[in-house]
Amino acid sequence: MRTFLQIKRFALRGAVMAGQVGVGVVMLLCSHFVSPSVAEEPMPEKIEFAIAIHGGAGLKLEKLSEEQKAERVAALTRILEVGRKILADNGTALDAVEQTVRALEDEPLFNAGKGAVFNAAGGHELDASIMDGATRQCGGVAGVSTVKNPISLARLVMTETKHIILGFHGAEQFADEMKDRPQIERVPNSYFSTEARRKAWEEVVEKERQKQKVEPGKGTVGCVCLDKHGNLAAGTSTGGLNNKRWGRIGDSPLNGAGNYADNKTCAFSGTGVGEHFIRNSAAFQTSALMEFKGMSLKEAVEYVVHKVIPADGGGVIAVDRAGNIVMDMNTAAMPRAAANSTGWSEVKLAK
């Protein structure tokens, strides 16, 4: 194809051959030919940082009053600001993820930390994981029962041990050794209880006693971030399944299943039926689709959510290295919020 300058020179040569009148006509045509650099749309503002959070897939909106819905929107808005401010102030994605997930764990409306569901024994067992996209270092804890903010213990597993995941009594022992760290606060197991969760647990116990069908719970919290340094990070935390038994561990503490971050591709946090995310390596599969098949973040997340995870099985929040955010689910609702450096933000409960 000829360039603009080649076309203009050709037109001028034609004008000379055609005489003075031809010159006028051709110059008029050239004056209306705009070079590609002028015709292009203004470049979109570069996204310097981005953050997304979720409060768990599977929320039954029809069971909530307008006031209860407004409470969740307000909580998500407030908690999103925790991480957004860290990123805006040039903080790291890891710090933003940890502090934002801690805030989610402290909010009784969500199934993580305070407000965690009950296990079959009438107590609480908490799981969490965190991952650094710059190094792919990661840490996780499963079945902790006295650590107020499991996401912080997961980060210490990543930075202070040679291991990746610690569980139950071992994780509690590690927390004992980290007792001088201000971010590791211990609480009685009863701290995590709320009346709403107790009522939900009692309903499930009664249904199971009567051998009625019980829908698996899908509550989790998570955060994904891109910082100004170009690094990605992800963190996920949960109380697990309502009335879970035998030390069940879901996808939330497993990096590659329910949580993942790699600077080459994306940061991912999943929520839903953990067994689906585990058997499909959902978080890593999303990253692999981007890296090895060249899919965009949107294409990869849509494929995993709608073709890999069974219907009504869960949802995903993710951000890529360019700051693009995707929040998708195959459930009726997933409380979520997101923002970036351009001033854009949104908070939603349903699809």
N, C-alpha and C positions, 0 to 999 in steps of 0.2 A: 504494500500500500504506500502511496505517496505521502510525504509529510506535508504539513501546512505550507512550509516555505517553498517546497518543490511545486506545489499547486499554484502558489502566488506567482512564482517566476514564470511558469508556463503560461499563466493568464496574461501577464504583462507582455510576454513575447508575442502572444496572439493579438494583443491590443495594438502593438506597433505595426504589425502587418495589416491590420484592419483599418488603420487610419485614425484620425483624431476622434471621430464619433465612437469608434470601437474602444478607444482608450477610456472614454467616459463611461461606457456601459460596463466594461470589465472592472474598472476601479470601483464602481458602485457595488458590483457583485462581491468584490474582495472586501469591501468595507463591512459587509454583512456576514462574512465568514469569520466566526470567532474561533480562536485557537482552543484546543482541548484544555489547556491550563486555565483559561478564563471561564470555560463552560462548566467545569466541574463544580459540584456542590462543595460548600465549605467543609473542611475536614472536621469530623466530630471531635469534641473535646476529649483529650486523652484521659483515661480512667487511671488515676494514681493509686487508689485503694478501693476495695469493695468488701462488703460483709453481708452474710445472710445467716439467719437463725431459724430454727423450727422448734415447735413445742409438741411434736408427736403427731403421727397420722392416726386416722380412725376416730377422731372426735365426732360424737353424735350431736350435731348442732340442733336437731329437732328436740333434744331433751334439755336444752339450755334456754333460759330466759334472755331477754334483750340485755338485761343488766349483767348477766353472767358472760355474755358474749363481749360486752363492752369492757368487762374486767380483763379478759384475755387480750383484747386489742391494746388496752392501756399497759398491761404488763409487757407485752412484746415490744411496744414502742419504747418504753423506759429501758428495757434490757438491751435493745439494739443500740441505744445511745452509748452504753458502756463501752462496747467494742468500737463503735464508730469514732468516738472521741480519742481512744488510744491510737487508732490508725491515723486520724487527722493530725495528731500531735507527733507523727513520725515514729510511733511505736511499732513493735514487731507483730507479725501475724500470730506468732505463738502466744505472746502476752495477751493479745486481743481475744484469741480463742479461749485461753484459760479463764480470764476474768469474766468474759461473757457467759461461759458455761457455768461458772460459779454462781453468777447471778440467776441463771435459769434453775440451778440446783436449789437455790434459796427461795424460789417462788413456789408456794404450795399448790398452785394450779396445775403444775406439770409433774409427770411421773419421773422424777429424778431428785435425789436429795430429799429435802422436806417435801412431803406429799408423795413419796414413793409408794407403789402398791405393796400389798401384803403377800408374803409367801404362804405356803400351805401350813406352816407352823405358827402363823400369826405374827411373824416378824418381818424384817426387811433385809434384803441382800442387794447391794448396789454394784453396778458395773460402770466402767468408763474407759475411754482411750483418747489419746492425743497423738498427732503425727506432724512432723516438720517436713514440708515439701522440699526444702533446700537440701536436706541430707537424707531424707526418708528414714530418719531415726523415729522411733515410736515407742510408746509405753502404754500399758493397760493394766487395770485391776478388775477382778471379778469377785463377787460375793463378799465385799466388805460390809461391815455392820456397825462400825463406830466412827467412821471418818465422815465428817460433816460435808466435805467437798471432795468426792472421789476423783474429779478431774485433776486436781492438784497433786494427788498421790500418784496418778497415772503419769503425770509429767516428771515426777521425781524418779519413777521407775525408769523412764527414758534417760534421764540425765545422771542418775546416781548409781545405777546398777548395770551389769552386763546383760541383763535379761530384758524381755519384752513384755511379758505379762506375769503378774503374780495373783494368786487367788486365795480367798477364804483366810484360813489361819495364817498362812504365809504372808498375805498382804497386810493383815493386822499386825504381825510381827515387824514387818518393814515399817509400818506407820509408827510403831513404838520407837524404832530407831531414828525416825525422822521427827521425834517429838519436839525438838528445839526449833524446827522450821515454823515460822509464824503462819504459813498457809495450811498447816496440818492441824486442824482443830478436831478434838475428839468429843463425841456426844453419846449419850445413852441411845440404844436402838429405838427407844420409844419416841425420840425426837422427830423421827421421820414420819410418824403417824399423823394422819388427819382423820376427822370423822367421816368425811366424804369417801376416803379410800377404805376405811373400815366397813362402811355400809356396802360399798361395791364388792368388797371381799366376801362379806357375809352372804350377799345375794348369789355370788358364784358358788360358794360352798353349798348352799341350799339347792341350787340347780343341779350340781353334780351329785348331791345326795339322792335327788329324785331322778337321776340319770337323764336330765334334760340337756339339750345341746348348749354349749357355752362357746361364745365367740372368743377367739384368742385376743388378748389385749395388744395394743400397738403403741403404747406411750413411750416416748423417748424425747430427749432434747439434744440439740446439736448446734454447732457454729462452724462456718467456713469463712476464711479471710484471705485476701490478697493485700499485702502492705506496700508502702511506697518504695521499698527496697526490691520489689519484684518477687517476694517470697510468698508461698502459699502455706496454709496450715489448716488442720481440721480437728475438731474435738466432738465427742459424743458421750452422753451419760444417760443412765436409765435406772429405774427400779425393777426393770424386767417385766415378766408376765404376772398378772394377777393370779394368786394361788399357785405359783410355780412350785415344783417339788424337786427333791433329790439333788439340790445344788445345781439346778439348771443354769447354764450360761448361754446367753444369746449372742447376737452379732455386735452389740455396742462396744465391748472391750476388745474386739478382734479387728485389728487394722488389716484391711483387705476385704473384709466382709461388710461391716457397717460404717467404717471410717477409713479415710485414706487421703493422702496428700502427696503430690509429686509436682515439682515446679515445671516439668516438661508438659504436664497435661492439666490437672485440676486438683481441687480439694473437694471432698465428698463427705457428706454425713447422711446416713439413712435412718429411716424410722418405719417400723412395721413389725411383721412377724419375723423375728430374727432368724428362724430356721430357713426361710426362703433366701435371705441375704447371705447366709453362711454357705448353703449348698451351691449357690451360684457365684460365690466370690463377687458379689454385686459391685462393691466399691472398686476393687481392682479391675473388674471387667469393664467398667465405665472408662477408667484410665486407659486400659489396653485398646479399647475401640478407638480412642482418640489417637494414641501413639502408633498403633500398627495398621489401622484401617483408614486413618485420616479423617475420621468423623469429627464434626464440630461438637462442642459441649452439648448443645441442644439435641443434636442427633443421637449422641451416645446415651444421654440421660433418658430420652424418650424411648430408645430401644430397650434399655434395662428395665425401666418402670412398666412399660406396656407390653413387652414381648418376653421378658425373662421372669420378672416377679409376677406371681399369679394375681388375678384380679382381686381387688380389695386387700392386697397384701402389704401395701406400704407406700412410702414416698421418699423423695430425695431433695436435698438442697446441694448445689455445687457452684463453684466459681472457677474460671480458668485463668491462665496467666495474663490474659488481656483484660481481665476484670468483668467479663461477661458472667452473668448470674442466671442460673436456671433453677426453678423450684417446681417440681412436678410430682404428681401422685396418682395412684389408681384407686384411691379411697375417696369418699365423699368430701372429706375435709382434711386439712393439715394446717394448723396455726403456724404462721410464718411471717417473717419480716426481712427486709433487705434495704441496703443503701449503698451509695458509692460517692466518690469524691466530687462528682459533678453537681451534687445537691439532690439527685433523684433518690426517692425512697418509696416504699410501699409496705403496707401491713394487711394481711389477709387471713381469713379463717377457712373459707370454703374454696372450691376450685375457681 
